[in-house]
């Protein structure tokens, strides 16, 4: 049996609440779903989310990459030769990590479907439940406190607070959220590159001095400023998580060499898929770095793949996989669901996705 067809589907799904960070504001998930079909009619799915401000990936660019470069290399090839197929995808083009991730995940999904096992079993795990945090989008202290109380009532025990838009008021935001939820909820911060190194140290030390018990601070400074990241890490006690600073192995090697961070956030659409993500997790673990698996604003396709990875490999901190929770409706039939603060993987072959919600998806776009 071989891969007979590569299909692309443009998806734009609304969020139930605007998602606001130091880098962008969005009210939709815009993504390209890639579907690989074998000669038996089975389909494997993956996705390439559009995130102009972080990865530079776009739906149009991912579609062109899949159609012109990645897809043609897969037609007529054996999908069960998974390691070789994924390696060919990684070598086919420079960059284009989101497009590579979509095809890599679709290959894994198809392989698991052909074996009749959930993707997590293909990756070596068994659990079907993965805890996640939930994000509190950027807002003023009053709004954030109200959102924090609501998320706590929804059952989330780890809140990821977006900061970095105004260093002079970020401490007040954190103080308001901590007062709203009390000591039993973990709070982590994500500055999305929004601070200078000096601002980062000033805000984080203020948090430490106030006893606000922050679990970690994600990407406090610009992704290219590894010296600044290391400078911040060396001057605060709160653990620092590298996100945008690490796309692939070379980036992680530099973070390790400079001792620039305490943890790394591995995202499929940032590194190129499940195959390279496993390499990053192994490398981080071998050098004593903590790990988180996160996501862009993605649908149930990408979150299902990332959650399967966490279920099989584990991380040292709770995963950041709430992206599909923000969706007003799902663009796929089947796949993961949320049970409070837990991503529930389906006990079905692959990602458990039976198809697309065609009325809401632009096939072939």
N, C-alpha and C positions, 0 to 999 in steps of 0.2 A: 504494500500500500504506500502511496505517496501523497504529497501535498498537491492538490489539484487547483486551488484557487486562493487568492489573497484579496479580501474585501476590506474596504475602509468605510466607516460610518461617522459622519460628523454629528456630535452631540452638543447641545446647549441646554442645560437643565437649570431651572431657577433654584435659588437658595431660599429657605424660609426666613432667614435673617441676613442682612448685609454682612460681609466678612471684610474687616478693615484692619490693616497692619501699617507699619511704618513705611512700607513699600507700595501698597496699593489698596484699592477699594473695589470689591466685586460683588455683584448680586447674582452671578451665574457660575456654573462650572462649564467651561468650554473645553472640549476634549475630542480626540480622535480615537474611536474604538476600532481596533484592527481584528479581523476575523480570518483565521486560517482554516481552510476546509480540506479534509483528506478525501481520497477516492471512495471511502465508505460513507461519506456524507457527514462525518463528525466535524464539529467546529471547536476551535480553541480561540479564546479571546484575550486581548491585552489592550492597554490604552496609553495614549500619549497626551497628557494634560497641557493645555496652553498656559504658560506662565511667563509672560514677556519680561517681567521685572526680576525674576530669579534665575531661570535657566535660559531665557531667550527663546524658548520653544513656542511655536505657534501651530495651530491646527493645519494651516496651509503648508507650512514647512515640513511638518511630520508626514502629511499625506504625500507630498512630493517625494520625500525620502523613501517611504514605504513603497510607493508605486514604481518609482524609477530605479531604485537601487537595491532595496532589501527584498521586496517581494519577488522580483524575477530570479533571484538566487535560490529561492525556496521551491519554486514550481518544479514538480517532478522529483523532488528529493524525499528521502525517507525521514518522516518526522520522529521515528523512534531513535534515530541516531542523534540524541538530544545535545550531548556535549559538543559534537562537531557542528551541528546546525547553529547553536548559540555562538560558538567561536567565529563562525563565518559571518554572522550578523555583526559582531563587534569589530571585525576587520574590514567590513565592507565600506565604511565611510568614517571620516573624522567627525568628532562631535556628534550632534543629533542624538543625544542620550535618551530623550523622551521617545523618539521613534524606535530606537534600538530596544528600549525597555518594553514598548508595546509588543514588538515582535518576539522578544525573548519570553515574555510572560505568556503570549499566545502559544508559543512552542511548548512551554511547560504545561499549560492547560490542556493542550491537545494530547500530549504524551500521557498525562494522568487520565484523561478520558479514555484513551485507547486501552489503558490498563484496567479501567473501571475502578479507580481509587481517587479519593479526594486529593487535591494538590498537596495538602499538608503531609499526606502519607508518602507521596512521591519524594518530598523533601526530607523525609525521615522522622516526622513527628506523628503524634496521635491526637493531641488535644484539639477540640473544636471551639474553645472559648479563649479569647485574648482580651485582657483588660486594656482600656485606653483612657487617656486624659480627654479633656474637652477644652477648646479655646474660648477665651473671653476676648472678643474683638476690641480694638482700640475705642476708647470712649472716655468721658470724664469720670471723676471718682464716684459720683452718685449713680450714674448708669451702670458702671462696672460692679458696684456693690450689689445693685439689684439683680444684675445678670448672674453674679456669683451665687447669690442665695437661690435663684431659680435652678441653676445647674446642680447645686448641692441637693436640692429637693428632687431633681431628676435622677439622683443616685451617683453622681460623679464625685469621686474622692480625690482626684488630681485635676487642678485647674491650671491651664496655661494662659497666662496673662500677657497680652500684647502691649509692649511699651516701645519706647524709642522715638516717639513723635515729638516729645518735649521733655528734655531731661530735667527741667526745673520743676515739673509737676509729677514726674513718674513716681517719686517716693510717696506722694499723697495718694496716688492710685493704688499702689501696693498696700499702703496702710488701710485704705478703705475696704479693700477686698478681704484682708486678713480680719478686720473687725467684723465684717459681714458674716464670714463663715466659721470663725473661731479656730481653735488650734487643731481640730481633728481632720482638716483638709490640707492636702499638700498643695503648695503654690509653686509653680515654676514660671520664669519670665522669658519672653522672647523679644529681643530688641530689633530683630531683622536688620542688623547692620546700622541701626539708627543713631548710635552714640559715637562720639570721639572717644579715644582711650581715656582721656582725663574725665570726661563726663561719666563714662562707665564706672570708673573707680569711685568717683564721688557718689554716684547713686547707689552702687552696691555696698559701699562702706556705710552709707546712711541706713540702708536696709539692715545690715548687720548690727549697727549700733542700736537700732530701734527694736531688735529682737523679733523681726517679722517672720523668721523661719522660712526662708525661700530655699527650695530644693536645689535649683540650678538656674543659671542664666544662659540663654541660648544666643549665640552669635551677636555679641554686644557691639562689635565694630565691623567696618567694611571687610568684605570677604577677602580682598587682596592684601589686607594689612595684617599679615601673620606676626610681624614684629609687635604691632599694637595689641594683637590678641594675646601674645605671650606676655607682654607688659602688664596687661590687665590680670591675667591668670596668676601672675607672680605676686600681685598686690592685694588680692582679696581672698577670703576664705571660702566663699560660696563657689561650688564647682562650676566651671565654664564648659559649655557644650558648643562644639564647632558644627555648624550646619552648612551655610553657603560657602564656607571656606573649603569644604571637602566635597568634590564631585567624584573623583576617582582615586586610584591607588597612589599615584604620585603626590596628590594633594595630602592624603593621609600620612604618607611618609614624611612630608615636610612638617606637618603638625606634630608628629611624634618626635622628629629630630629636634625641633625647636622647643618642645614641651609647651606648646601653645595652648593646649586645652586639656581638660580632664575627661571629656566624653566626646563622642562623635555621633551625629545624627545621620543615619543611612537612609536614603530615599531612592526608590527604584527608578523614578523618572529623572533623577539627578545623576545616577551612576551608570544607568544603562540596562537595568533588569536584575533578575534574580541571581544569575550567574555571577556578575561582578559584585552584587550586594553581599553574597556569601563570602567572597574574598575579603571585602572590607571588614566584615564582622570578625572573621578569623584573624586578620591582621591587627585590628584594634585589641582584641582579646589577648593575643600573643604579647602585646606590648603594654598591657595593664590599663588600657583606656576603657572607660565605661561605654556602653552602647545604648542607643535608642533607635528604633525604626520609626520613621515618620512618613509623611505624605505631602504632596501638593494638594490643591483643591481638586480631588478626583472623585470618580463615581465608585460604585460597588465593584467594578472590575479591578481597578488598581488597588483599592483597599483590601479586597479579597486576597490578592496576591501578596501584599505586604503583611497582612495578618497571618497568612499561611507560613510565611517566612519566620515570623516571630514565634508562632506555635511550634515550629520545628527547631529553631535555633536558640530562641530565648534572647533576652536583652537584660542589661543590668538595671535599667529604669523602665517604668511603665511606658508602653508604646504611645505614639502620637498619631492615632488612626481615626480621628473623628470626622474626617472630611466628608464622607458620604452621609453622616448624620445631619449635616447642614442642608441636604437636598430636600426640596419640597416633594419630589417624586423620583422614583428610580427609572433610569433609562433602559434597564435590563429586566428580564424576567428571571427570578431566582437570585442566587448569589447570597452574599452576607446579609445579616440583619443586626440591629442593635438591641441589646437587652440591658437597659440602663447604661452602665459604663463598660459594657462588655461587647466586643465584636463576636458574633456567633457565626462560625463557619458552617456551611451546609454539609451534611453527611451524604454527599453525592459526588459523582466523578468530577475531577478537575475543580473548577471554581463553582460548580453547581449552577451555572448560568444556562438557561434553556434557549435564550434568544434575546432579541432586542425589542423594546417597546416601540414598534415600527411607526406608530402614529406620531411619536415624539422625536424620532431620529431621522436624520436626512441621510439615507443610504447612498453610498457611492459619491457623496459630496466631496 
